């Protein structure tokens, strides 16, 4: 907006533009509300990173990556959990809710169409919502292997992170 105003001969600071937009009830799509992360413990499991940034997959639904993100809905933060098929980058399962917990992940598992036994490997970050009794039982029931990111390395789950970038632009 500042550039367009300058092109028309107006010199206006970004703070003034922000103040006028606020007065008019306008919200920039460029500036989004920042999420305040709560300090949570990391999943300290000894589980290895089986994918190790290997994002190519030749068979559908063999390897699924997942992660959680947040979006603001009616001035409240909500969480989104997605399951992405590495074969074609399709979202095969998802859930949304006000709490970031294992139930959110379990609902995403329940939303997957087809037989979960086709999934051989489930890759995600070290969030505590992915390593608990409920998720462990689900993985054991359907004989799905687990792969966890290295601590503090989002690049190992880049497919899920890229999916969230697209989702945030749509919301």
C-alpha positions in Angstrom: 0.0 0.0 0.0 2.9 2.3 0.9 4.4 1.8 -2.6 1.1 2.5 -4.4 0.6 5.7 -2.4 4.2 6.8 -3.3 3.5 6.1 -7.0 0.5 8.5 -6.7 2.7 11.2 -5.0 1.8 10.6 -1.3 4.5 10.1 1.2 2.9 8.2 4.2 4.6 6.2 6.9 3.6 2.5 7.4 2.5 3.4 11.0 0.1 6.0 9.7 -1.2 3.5 7.1 -1.7 1.0 9.9 -3.5 3.5 12.1 -5.9 4.5 9.2 -6.5 0.9 8.4 -7.3 0.1 12.0 -9.7 3.1 12.2 -11.5 1.8 9.1 -11.6 -1.8 10.3 -9.3 -3.0 7.5 -6.9 -6.0 8.0 -3.9 -6.6 5.8 -3.5 -10.0 4.3 0.3 -9.4 4.6 0.3 -8.8 8.3 -1.2 -11.7 10.2 -1.7 -12.1 13.9 1.3 -13.8 15.5 0.7 -17.0 17.6 2.3 -17.0 21.0 3.7 -20.4 21.6 3.4 -21.9 25.0 6.4 -23.7 26.3 5.8 -27.4 26.1 8.0 -30.4 26.6 9.5 -32.1 23.6 8.9 -35.8 22.9 12.2 -37.3 24.0 11.6 -40.7 22.4 14.6 -42.6 21.0 12.6 -43.1 17.8 14.7 -42.6 14.8 14.1 -40.3 11.8 13.4 -43.0 9.1 12.7 -40.5 6.3 15.8 -38.3 6.7 14.5 -35.8 4.1 13.6 -38.4 1.5 10.4 -36.9 0.2 10.0 -39.0 -2.9 7.6 -41.9 -2.7 6.6 -44.3 -5.5 3.5 -45.9 -4.0 0.3 -44.2 -2.7 -0.4 -44.1 1.0 2.8 -45.9 2.0 4.4 -43.0 3.8 2.3 -40.3 5.4 3.7 -37.1 7.0 1.8 -35.1 9.6 2.0 -31.9 11.6 -0.1 -29.4 13.5 -0.5 -25.7 12.9 -2.7 -22.9 14.2 -5.2 -20.5 12.7 -7.2 -17.7 14.2 -11.0 -18.2 13.9 -13.3 -15.5 15.4 -10.4 -14.1 17.5 -9.5 -17.5 19.0 -6.7 -19.9 18.1 -7.6 -23.2 16.6 -5.4 -26.1 15.6 -5.3 -28.0 12.3 -3.8 -31.5 12.0 -3.2 -32.8 8.5 -1.9 -36.1 7.1 -0.2 -35.7 3.7 0.5 -38.6 1.4 4.1 -38.4 0.2 3.3 -40.0 -3.1 1.2 -37.1 -4.5 1.2 -34.5 -1.7 -2.5 -35.0 -1.2 -4.1 -34.3 2.2 -5.6 -37.7 3.0 -6.7 -36.9 6.6 -7.4 -33.8 8.7 -9.0 -32.5 11.8 -9.6 -29.1 13.4 -10.2 -28.2 17.0 -9.6 -25.7 19.8 -7.1 -28.0 21.6 -3.7 -29.2 20.5 -3.9 -32.8 21.8 -3.8 -36.5 20.9 -7.5 -36.5 20.3 -7.0 -34.0 17.4 -4.5 -36.4 15.9 -6.8 -39.4 16.5 -9.6 -37.6 14.7 -7.3 -37.0 11.7 -6.5 -40.8 11.6 -10.3 -41.5 11.7 -10.8 -39.1 8.8 -8.5 -41.1 6.4 -10.5 -42.9 3.7 -9.5 -46.5 3.0 -7.6 -49.0 4.9 -5.0 -47.6 7.3 -3.0 -50.9 7.1 -1.7 -49.7 3.7 0.3 -47.0 5.5 3.7 -48.3 6.3 5.3 -45.3 7.9 3.9 -42.3 9.8 6.4 -39.4 9.9 6.0 -36.3 12.1 7.7 -33.9 14.5 8.4 -34.5 18.2 5.3 -32.9 19.5 3.9 -34.7 22.6 0.5 -35.0 20.9 2.1 -37.5 18.5 3.8 -39.7 21.1 1.3 -40.9 23.7 -0.7 -44.0 24.5 -3.7 -43.2 22.1 -1.5 -42.7 19.1 0.9 -45.6 20.0 -2.2 -47.9 20.2 -3.5 -46.6 16.8 -0.1 -47.2 15.1 0.2 -50.7 16.7 -3.3 -51.7 15.7 -2.7 -50.9 12.1 0.9 -51.9 12.1 2.2 -48.5 11.1 5.8 -47.6 11.7 6.7 -44.3 13.3 9.4 -41.9 12.2 10.2 -38.7 14.2 12.0 -35.5 13.2 15.3 -34.7 14.8 14.7 -32.2 17.6 14.6 -28.6 16.4 14.8 -29.4 12.7 11.7 -28.5 10.7 13.4 -29.3 7.4 12.8 -33.0 8.0 9.1 -32.4 7.8 9.2 -29.9 5.0 6.3 -31.4 3.1 3.8 -30.8 6.0 5.3 -27.4 6.6 4.8 -26.4 2.9 1.2 -27.7 3.0 0.6 -25.4 6.0 2.0 -22.4 4.1 -0.6 -23.0 1.4 -3.4 -23.5 4.0 -2.5 -20.2 5.8 -2.7 -18.2 2.6 -6.2 -19.6 2.0 -7.5 -18.8 5.5 
